[in-house]
Amino acid sequence: MIYLGDIPMKNAARFPDDECVVFEGTRLTWKAFNDRINRLANGLQAKGYRPGEHVAVLLENCHQYLEIYYALAKLGLVTVPLNYRLSDQELIYIINHSEATALMAGGPYLDTARRLKPNLGKIREFISVEQPAEGMTFYEDVLKGGALIEPDWERLDENDMVILMYTGGTTGTPKGVMLSHRNLMAAFGGITMAGAAGGPVRGFRTLFILPLFHIANWQAFCFQLQGGSVVINRRPDVNEIIRLILEEKPVNMNLVPAIYQFMLQMPGIEKMDFSHIRSLSFAGAPMPIEVWKKCIQVFGNKFGQGYGLTEAAPTVSTMGPDDYDLDGPLSYRLKSVGREALNVRVKIRREDETVCAPGEIGEITVFGKNVMLGYWKDPEQTRKAVRNGWLYTGDVGYLDEEGYIYLVDRKHDMIISGGENVYPNEVENVLYQHPAVLEAAVIGVPDEKWGEAVKAVVSLKLGQTATEAEIIAFVRKQIAGYKTPKSVEFMTELPKTTVGKISRRVVREKYWAGKDRRIN
């Protein structure tokens, strides 16, 4: 078994002079990269950090983010990546719930860190990553205080938690997914065995665009696991993405469909040379068939996709361009998310946990060494999610006779907008705080740009009034912008189930009439 921190260590020994990271004006070889990682790990140890401690990270994509993941893994510490799009209250909850003892913040979020400071009880040190900041320890100074030697890896165990990644909860509060070295390396192995990079990796580059705080970080880790180089894009910007594709010549990319759609709108995109790209993938949201066809015209038939979730680190299924065609006899597979990954087992189960027959709809369950350790400080939710080693995903789907997986819906009505997960209960909890709101249901509705857009359907208390703009502004003040409804519809009374529960399914039906709602 190898550990997450072994990736830079072993590649520095095998390919010391190979490029491994490109970020803005920085290019690092494996030796230089691993030296910085070791200095960071040893510098933190010299400052008193000990195995098992948690470090929260509030950063945009940068080469330091990867250094932090690897250094903390080598030292036996746990990375708590933070979504920088969250509100202050959401960040405070996660940092305190995670019991992090340090917060590393990047340049754009130094003011955020200062605002949060009075509410963070366990944080004993604030570390500024990209620039010095008053009242904070500078990241580069930590490196200066650390030795070049490899940390003592013998004390590590493959089942040690290495990442504590928070994901939205159907109860309205985020859940901390505990991922071990074993979970991650098992998941990465399944992806690399599937040939996601489209061929040999050493000496080639992948372009990493999605946020490193997300489980989409697998793309960077998998490419580096095989000795390849990662070109890091700070934040999604179509002009910058195109520039990096043309100048850095990556052979691989993984994006959400919305970014592909933005790229297709670029003037002259059809005349650009993308012949160096070997493989492209998308996940996190459905790819409209017409957009898929246009992508193939521009980039070539190089697209794969898959299905995963944070709790599976994330690998569940994969599908490559050989599995489908757009207009031929295999076009039906476009609605699939592929077959189970090579080191994962998938079964569809009925409510009584017995296994469904092919074509029968049930809950998707997953077995493999990639399945999470559990939810941090939440044994009840852990028992519900992991039973006899099987992860009950909460997603509803079916298997066909060939073993291809088809997602039907999210069991808990989760919305995926532009690749971000939005849980209706969390948004509804905020809506119910508005003094005029009597009932509320939050749903995803079709949106050409984002796949799904968040919509609130509300009824008002007798004698009360509110406007759409007022409701949206009220919610935006309390939660992240991507969770805020893009539109609000008012109803006299929301539809109910036979037991009196508001039926999101009925609310949603008219918006999806004649459309195929599927989420991957």
C-alpha positions as CSV (number, residue, x, y, z in Angstrom):
1,M,0.0,0.0,0.0
2,I,1.3,3.5,-0.8
3,Y,0.2,6.7,0.9
4,L,-0.9,10.0,-0.6
5,G,2.4,11.6,0.4
6,D,4.3,8.8,-1.4
7,I,3.4,10.2,-4.8
8,P,5.8,13.2,-4.7
9,M,8.4,11.2,-2.8
10,K,8.6,8.3,-5.2
11,N,8.5,10.4,-8.3
12,A,11.2,12.7,-7.0
13,A,13.4,9.6,-6.7
14,R,12.5,8.2,-10.1
15,F,12.1,11.4,-12.2
16,P,13.8,14.2,-10.3
17,D,14.2,16.5,-13.2
18,D,10.8,16.0,-14.8
19,E,8.3,18.9,-14.6
20,C,5.4,18.1,-12.3
21,V,3.6,21.4,-11.6
22,V,2.9,24.5,-13.7
23,F,1.1,27.4,-12.1
24,E,1.1,30.9,-13.5
25,G,4.8,31.9,-13.3
26,T,6.0,28.8,-11.4
27,R,7.3,25.6,-12.9
28,L,8.5,22.9,-10.5
29,T,10.4,19.6,-11.1
30,W,9.6,16.6,-9.0
31,K,12.7,17.2,-6.9
32,A,11.9,20.9,-6.2
33,F,8.3,20.1,-5.6
34,N,9.1,17.3,-3.1
35,D,11.7,19.5,-1.4
36,R,9.1,22.2,-0.7
37,I,6.6,19.5,0.5
38,N,9.2,18.1,3.0
39,R,10.1,21.6,4.2
40,L,6.5,22.4,4.8
41,A,5.9,19.1,6.7
42,N,9.0,19.4,8.8
43,G,8.4,23.1,9.4
44,L,4.9,22.4,10.7
45,Q,6.3,19.6,12.9
46,A,8.9,22.0,14.3
47,K,6.1,24.4,15.2
48,G,4.4,21.7,17.3
49,Y,1.9,20.2,14.9
50,R,1.3,16.5,15.6
51,P,-0.3,13.5,13.8
52,G,-4.0,13.6,13.8
53,E,-4.4,17.4,13.9
54,H,-6.7,19.0,11.4
55,V,-5.7,22.0,9.2
56,A,-8.4,24.0,7.4
57,V,-7.4,25.4,3.9
58,L,-9.1,28.4,2.3
59,L,-7.4,28.8,-1.1
60,E,-8.0,29.2,-4.7
61,N,-6.2,26.7,-7.0
62,C,-2.4,27.1,-6.8
63,H,0.6,24.9,-6.5
64,Q,0.7,25.5,-2.8
65,Y,-2.6,23.7,-2.5
66,L,-1.1,20.5,-3.7
67,E,1.9,21.0,-1.5
68,I,-0.4,21.3,1.5
69,Y,-2.3,18.1,0.7
70,Y,0.9,16.1,0.3
71,A,2.8,17.7,3.3
72,L,0.0,17.1,5.7
73,A,-0.4,13.6,4.4
74,K,3.3,12.9,5.0
75,L,3.1,14.3,8.6
76,G,0.0,12.4,9.5
77,L,-2.2,15.5,9.6
78,V,-5.6,15.9,8.0
79,T,-6.5,18.5,5.3
80,V,-9.9,20.2,5.7
81,P,-10.5,21.9,2.3
82,L,-12.9,24.7,2.4
83,N,-15.2,25.9,-0.4
84,Y,-14.4,29.6,-0.8
85,R,-17.8,30.3,-2.1
86,L,-19.5,29.6,1.2
87,S,-20.8,32.3,3.5
88,D,-19.0,33.3,6.7
89,Q,-21.5,31.4,8.8
90,E,-21.0,28.2,6.7
91,L,-17.2,28.5,7.0
92,I,-17.4,29.0,10.8
93,Y,-19.6,26.0,11.2
94,I,-17.2,23.7,9.2
95,I,-14.0,25.0,10.7
96,N,-15.3,24.6,14.3
97,H,-17.1,21.3,13.6
98,S,-13.9,19.9,12.0
99,E,-11.9,20.9,15.2
100,A,-9.1,22.4,12.9
101,T,-6.2,23.9,14.9
102,A,-4.8,26.0,12.0
103,L,-6.3,27.9,9.1
104,M,-4.3,28.4,5.9
105,A,-5.7,31.3,3.8
106,G,-4.8,32.6,0.4
107,G,-4.5,36.2,-0.7
108,P,-8.2,36.8,-1.7
109,Y,-9.4,35.3,1.6
110,L,-7.1,37.0,4.2
111,D,-9.9,39.5,5.1
112,T,-12.3,36.5,5.4
113,A,-10.0,34.8,7.8
114,R,-9.7,38.0,9.9
115,R,-13.5,38.3,10.0
116,L,-13.9,34.7,11.1
117,K,-11.2,34.8,13.7
118,P,-13.3,35.8,16.7
119,N,-15.6,32.8,16.1
120,L,-13.0,30.1,15.7
121,G,-12.4,28.6,19.1
122,K,-9.8,25.9,18.3
123,I,-7.7,27.7,15.7
124,R,-4.3,28.6,17.3
125,E,-2.5,29.7,14.2
126,F,-3.4,31.5,11.0
127,I,-1.0,31.0,8.0
128,S,-1.1,33.3,5.0
129,V,-0.2,31.3,1.9
130,E,0.5,33.5,-1.1
131,Q,1.6,36.8,0.6
132,P,2.7,38.0,4.0
133,A,-0.1,39.3,6.2
134,E,-0.1,41.1,9.5
135,G,-0.9,38.9,12.5
136,M,-0.4,35.7,10.4
137,T,2.5,33.3,9.9
138,F,3.8,33.4,6.3
139,Y,3.7,30.1,4.5
140,E,7.2,30.5,3.0
141,D,8.6,31.2,6.5
142,V,7.2,27.8,7.6
143,L,9.1,26.2,4.7
144,K,12.3,28.1,5.7
145,G,12.1,26.5,9.2
146,G,11.7,23.0,7.9
147,A,14.4,20.4,7.0
148,L,14.7,18.7,3.6
149,I,14.5,15.2,5.0
150,E,11.6,12.9,4.4
151,P,9.2,12.8,7.4
152,D,9.0,9.5,9.3
153,W,6.4,7.6,7.2
154,E,6.6,4.4,9.2
155,R,4.2,5.8,11.8
156,L,1.4,6.1,9.2
157,D,-1.3,3.6,8.7
158,E,-3.3,3.2,5.5
159,N,-6.5,3.6,7.4
160,D,-5.5,7.0,8.9
161,M,-7.8,9.8,7.8
162,V,-6.0,12.1,5.5
163,I,-8.7,14.4,4.1
164,L,-11.9,15.6,5.9
165,M,-14.1,16.9,3.1
166,Y,-17.4,18.5,3.8
167,T,-20.4,17.9,1.6
168,G,-23.9,19.3,1.8
169,G,-26.3,17.5,4.0
170,T,-30.0,16.7,3.5
171,T,-30.6,17.8,7.1
172,G,-29.4,21.3,6.2
173,T,-25.9,21.1,7.7
174,P,-22.7,19.9,5.9
175,K,-21.3,16.4,6.7
176,G,-17.6,15.8,7.1
177,V,-16.6,12.8,4.9
178,M,-13.6,11.1,6.4
179,L,-11.2,9.8,3.7
180,S,-8.2,7.6,4.4
181,H,-5.0,7.0,2.4
182,R,-6.5,3.6,1.5
183,N,-9.7,5.2,0.3
184,L,-8.0,7.7,-2.0
185,M,-5.4,5.3,-3.4
186,A,-8.0,2.7,-4.2
187,A,-10.2,5.3,-6.0
188,F,-7.2,6.7,-7.9
189,G,-6.2,3.2,-8.9
190,G,-9.6,2.5,-10.3
191,I,-9.4,5.7,-12.4
192,T,-5.9,5.0,-13.7
193,M,-6.7,1.4,-14.6
194,A,-9.6,2.7,-16.6
195,G,-7.1,4.6,-18.8
196,A,-8.8,8.0,-18.1
197,A,-5.7,9.8,-19.4
198,G,-5.9,8.1,-22.8
199,G,-2.4,6.7,-22.8
200,P,1.1,7.1,-21.1
201,V,1.3,10.0,-18.7
202,R,5.0,10.6,-17.9
203,G,6.2,13.6,-19.9
204,F,2.6,14.8,-20.5
205,R,0.4,17.4,-18.9
206,T,-3.2,17.6,-17.6
207,L,-5.0,20.9,-17.3
208,F,-6.7,21.1,-13.9
209,I,-9.5,23.6,-13.8
210,L,-12.1,22.5,-11.2
211,P,-11.5,23.5,-7.6
212,L,-8.9,21.7,-5.5
213,F,-11.2,21.9,-2.5
214,H,-13.6,19.5,-4.3
215,I,-13.3,15.7,-4.7
216,A,-12.6,16.6,-8.4
217,N,-9.0,16.9,-7.1
218,W,-8.6,13.2,-8.1
219,Q,-7.7,14.4,-11.6
220,A,-4.5,16.1,-10.4
221,F,-3.6,13.3,-8.0
222,C,-4.2,10.6,-10.6
223,F,-2.0,12.3,-13.2
224,Q,0.8,12.8,-10.8
225,L,0.5,9.3,-9.5
226,Q,1.5,8.2,-13.0
227,G,4.4,10.6,-13.2
228,G,2.6,13.3,-15.2
229,S,2.6,17.1,-14.8
230,V,-0.4,19.2,-13.7
231,V,-1.1,22.7,-15.2
232,I,-3.2,24.4,-12.6
233,N,-5.7,27.1,-13.5
234,R,-6.6,29.4,-10.6
235,R,-10.3,29.9,-11.2
236,P,-12.5,29.0,-14.2
237,D,-12.1,31.7,-16.9
238,V,-12.8,30.7,-20.4
239,N,-10.1,33.0,-22.0
240,E,-7.5,31.7,-19.6
241,I,-8.5,28.1,-20.1
242,I,-8.2,28.4,-23.9
243,R,-4.8,30.1,-23.5
244,L,-3.5,27.3,-21.3
245,I,-4.8,24.6,-23.7
246,L,-3.1,26.2,-26.7
247,E,0.2,27.1,-24.9
248,E,0.7,24.3,-22.5
249,K,-0.6,21.5,-24.7
250,P,-2.3,19.3,-22.1
251,V,-3.4,15.9,-23.2
252,N,-6.2,15.6,-20.7
253,M,-8.9,17.7,-19.1
254,N,-11.9,17.1,-16.8
255,L,-14.7,19.8,-16.7
256,V,-18.3,20.3,-15.9
257,P,-20.6,20.7,-18.9
258,A,-21.2,24.4,-18.2
259,I,-17.5,25.2,-18.9
260,Y,-17.6,23.3,-22.2
261,Q,-20.7,25.3,-23.1
262,F,-18.9,28.5,-22.4
263,M,-15.9,27.4,-24.4
264,L,-18.1,26.6,-27.4
265,Q,-19.3,30.2,-27.5
266,M,-15.7,31.5,-28.0
267,P,-15.3,33.2,-31.4
268,G,-13.1,31.0,-33.7
269,I,-13.2,28.0,-31.4
270,E,-13.8,25.7,-34.4
271,K,-10.5,26.8,-36.0
272,M,-8.3,26.2,-33.0
273,D,-6.0,23.2,-32.9
274,F,-6.9,20.8,-30.2
275,S,-5.3,17.7,-31.8
276,H,-2.8,17.3,-28.9
277,I,-5.7,16.5,-26.5
278,R,-6.1,12.7,-26.0
279,S,-9.0,12.5,-23.5
280,L,-11.7,14.7,-22.2
281,S,-14.2,14.0,-19.5
282,F,-17.1,15.6,-17.7
283,A,-19.0,15.0,-14.5
284,G,-21.1,16.8,-11.9
285,A,-24.0,17.6,-14.3
286,P,-25.7,16.3,-17.3
287,M,-24.2,17.0,-20.7
288,P,-27.0,18.0,-23.2
289,I,-26.8,15.8,-26.3
290,E,-26.6,18.7,-28.7
291,V,-23.8,20.2,-26.7
292,W,-22.0,16.8,-26.6
293,K,-22.2,16.7,-30.4
294,K,-20.8,20.2,-30.8
295,C,-18.0,19.3,-28.4
296,I,-17.1,16.3,-30.5
297,Q,-17.0,18.5,-33.6
298,V,-14.6,20.9,-31.9
299,F,-12.4,18.6,-29.8
300,G,-12.9,15.2,-31.4
301,N,-14.5,12.0,-30.1
302,K,-12.4,11.8,-27.0
303,F,-15.1,12.1,-24.2
304,G,-15.6,10.0,-21.2
305,Q,-17.7,10.4,-18.2
306,G,-18.4,8.7,-14.9
307,Y,-20.3,8.7,-11.7
308,G,-18.9,9.3,-8.2
309,L,-19.5,10.9,-4.9
310,T,-17.3,12.3,-2.1
311,E,-18.1,9.3,0.1
312,A,-16.5,7.0,-2.6
313,A,-13.4,9.2,-3.0
314,P,-15.1,9.5,-5.7
315,T,-14.9,6.6,-8.1
316,V,-18.0,4.4,-8.8
317,S,-18.2,4.1,-12.6
318,T,-16.4,5.1,-15.7
319,M,-17.3,5.2,-19.4
320,G,-15.1,6.0,-22.4
321,P,-15.7,7.0,-26.0
322,D,-15.6,3.3,-27.1
323,D,-18.7,2.6,-25.0
324,Y,-21.2,4.7,-26.9
325,D,-21.9,6.5,-30.2
326,L,-24.0,9.6,-30.8
327,D,-26.4,8.4,-33.5
328,G,-25.7,4.7,-34.0
329,P,-26.8,1.5,-32.2
330,L,-25.0,2.4,-29.0
331,S,-26.6,5.9,-28.6
332,Y,-28.8,4.6,-25.8
333,R,-25.7,4.5,-23.6
334,L,-25.5,8.3,-23.7
335,K,-28.0,8.1,-20.8
336,S,-25.7,5.9,-18.8
337,V,-22.9,6.8,-16.5
338,G,-20.8,3.8,-17.5
339,R,-20.0,0.5,-15.7
340,E,-18.5,0.0,-12.3
341,A,-14.9,0.9,-11.9
342,L,-12.4,-2.0,-12.0
343,N,-11.9,-2.2,-8.2
344,V,-15.5,-1.3,-7.2
345,R,-18.7,-3.4,-7.0
346,V,-22.1,-1.9,-7.6
347,K,-25.5,-3.3,-6.7
348,I,-29.0,-1.8,-7.0
349,R,-31.1,-2.5,-4.0
350,R,-34.8,-2.4,-3.0
351,E,-36.0,-0.9,0.2
352,D,-35.6,-4.2,2.0
353,E,-31.9,-4.2,0.8
354,T,-32.4,-7.2,-1.5
355,V,-30.7,-6.9,-5.0
356,C,-32.8,-5.6,-7.9
357,A,-33.0,-7.4,-11.2
358,P,-31.6,-5.8,-14.3
359,G,-33.7,-2.8,-15.3
360,E,-35.3,-2.6,-11.9
361,I,-35.0,0.8,-10.2
362,G,-33.6,0.9,-6.7
363,E,-30.9,2.6,-4.6
364,I,-27.3,2.5,-5.9
365,T,-24.9,0.8,-3.4
366,V,-21.2,0.6,-3.7
367,F,-18.5,-1.7,-2.2
368,G,-14.8,-1.1,-2.4
369,K,-11.7,0.0,-0.5
370,N,-12.6,3.5,-1.7
371,V,-15.7,3.7,0.5
372,M,-15.2,6.4,3.2
373,L,-14.4,5.7,6.9
374,G,-17.6,7.5,7.8
375,Y,-19.0,10.9,8.7
376,W,-16.9,13.0,11.2
377,K,-18.6,13.0,14.6
378,D,-21.9,11.6,13.2
379,P,-22.1,7.8,14.0
380,E,-25.9,7.8,13.3
381,Q,-25.5,9.1,9.7
382,T,-22.5,6.8,9.2
383,R,-24.6,3.7,10.2
384,K,-27.3,4.8,7.7
385,A,-24.8,5.3,4.9
386,V,-22.4,2.3,5.3
387,R,-23.9,-1.1,6.0
388,N,-21.8,-4.3,6.0
389,G,-19.2,-2.4,4.0
390,W,-21.6,-1.2,1.3
391,L,-22.1,2.5,0.8
392,Y,-25.8,3.4,0.3
393,T,-25.5,6.4,-2.0
394,G,-29.0,7.8,-1.7
395,D,-29.0,7.9,-5.5
396,V,-31.7,6.0,-7.4
397,G,-31.0,4.1,-10.7
398,Y,-30.8,0.7,-12.4
399,L,-28.3,-1.6,-14.1
400,D,-28.9,-3.0,-17.6
401,E,-28.1,-6.5,-18.8
402,E,-24.6,-5.3,-19.8
403,G,-23.8,-3.8,-16.4
404,Y,-24.2,-0.2,-17.4
405,I,-25.5,2.1,-14.7
406,Y,-28.3,4.5,-15.3
407,L,-29.2,7.3,-12.8
408,V,-32.9,8.0,-12.4
409,D,-32.9,10.7,-9.7
410,R,-31.4,11.8,-6.5
411,K,-33.1,10.1,-3.6
412,H,-33.0,13.3,-1.6
413,D,-33.8,15.7,-4.5
414,M,-30.3,17.1,-4.7
415,I,-29.8,19.8,-7.3
416,I,-26.6,20.0,-9.4
417,S,-26.1,23.5,-10.8
418,G,-22.9,24.2,-12.7
419,G,-21.3,21.2,-11.1
420,E,-22.0,22.4,-7.5
421,N,-24.3,20.3,-5.2
422,V,-27.2,22.2,-3.7
423,Y,-29.4,20.5,-1.1
424,P,-33.0,21.8,-1.0
425,N,-33.4,21.4,2.7
426,E,-30.6,23.8,3.4
427,V,-32.1,26.5,1.2
428,E,-35.6,25.8,2.5
429,N,-34.3,26.3,6.1
430,V,-33.3,29.8,5.1
431,L,-36.6,30.6,3.3
432,Y,-38.6,29.6,6.3
433,Q,-36.8,32.3,8.3
434,H,-38.4,35.0,6.1
435,P,-41.3,36.4,8.1
436,A,-43.8,36.2,5.2
437,V,-43.0,32.6,4.1
438,L,-45.5,29.9,5.1
439,E,-44.3,27.0,3.0
440,A,-41.3,26.4,0.7
441,A,-40.0,23.9,-1.7
442,V,-36.7,24.2,-3.5
443,I,-36.2,22.3,-6.8
444,G,-33.9,22.3,-9.8
445,V,-35.3,23.4,-13.1
446,P,-33.8,23.0,-16.6
447,D,-31.2,25.7,-17.4
448,E,-29.2,25.8,-20.7
449,K,-26.2,27.3,-19.0
450,W,-26.0,25.5,-15.7
451,G,-27.8,22.2,-16.3
452,E,-30.1,23.0,-13.4
453,A,-31.0,26.3,-11.8
454,V,-32.2,26.6,-8.2
455,K,-35.9,27.6,-8.0
456,A,-37.9,28.3,-4.9
457,V,-41.7,27.8,-4.8
458,V,-43.3,29.4,-1.8
459,S,-46.7,30.2,-0.3
460,L,-47.1,33.2,1.9
461,K,-48.8,33.7,5.3
462,L,-52.2,35.1,5.2
463,G,-52.0,38.9,4.9
464,Q,-48.3,38.9,4.2
465,T,-46.6,40.1,1.0
466,A,-43.2,39.6,-0.6
467,T,-41.6,40.0,-4.0
468,E,-39.3,37.7,-5.9
469,A,-36.4,40.1,-5.6
470,E,-36.9,40.4,-1.8
471,I,-37.0,36.7,-1.3
472,I,-33.8,36.2,-3.4
473,A,-32.0,39.0,-1.6
474,F,-33.0,37.6,1.8
475,V,-31.5,34.2,1.0
476,R,-28.4,35.5,-0.6
477,K,-27.4,37.2,2.6
478,Q,-27.2,33.9,4.5
479,I,-25.8,31.3,2.2
480,A,-23.5,30.9,-0.8
481,G,-24.5,32.6,-4.1
482,Y,-24.7,29.3,-6.0
483,K,-27.3,28.0,-3.5
484,T,-29.5,31.1,-3.8
485,P,-32.6,30.6,-5.9
486,K,-32.4,32.2,-9.4
487,S,-36.2,32.5,-9.5
488,V,-39.2,32.4,-7.1
489,E,-42.7,31.3,-7.9
490,F,-45.6,32.0,-5.5
491,M,-48.4,29.5,-5.0
492,T,-51.5,29.7,-2.7
493,E,-50.7,26.2,-1.3
494,L,-47.9,23.7,-2.1
495,P,-48.9,20.2,-3.1
496,K,-48.7,17.6,-0.4
497,T,-48.2,13.8,-0.1
498,T,-50.9,11.7,1.6
499,V,-49.1,12.2,4.9
500,G,-49.0,15.9,4.5
501,K,-45.4,16.3,3.4
502,I,-44.7,18.9,0.7
503,S,-44.1,16.9,-2.5
504,R,-41.1,18.3,-4.4
505,R,-41.7,15.7,-7.1
506,V,-45.1,17.2,-7.9
507,V,-43.8,20.8,-7.7
508,R,-41.0,19.8,-10.2
509,E,-43.1,17.9,-12.7
510,K,-44.3,20.8,-14.9
511,Y,-40.8,22.2,-15.3
512,W,-39.4,18.8,-16.5
513,A,-42.4,17.7,-18.7
514,G,-41.0,16.2,-21.8
515,K,-37.4,16.5,-20.7
516,D,-35.1,13.8,-19.5
517,R,-33.9,14.8,-16.0
518,R,-30.7,12.9,-15.2
519,I,-27.8,13.9,-13.1
520,N,-24.3,12.5,-13.2
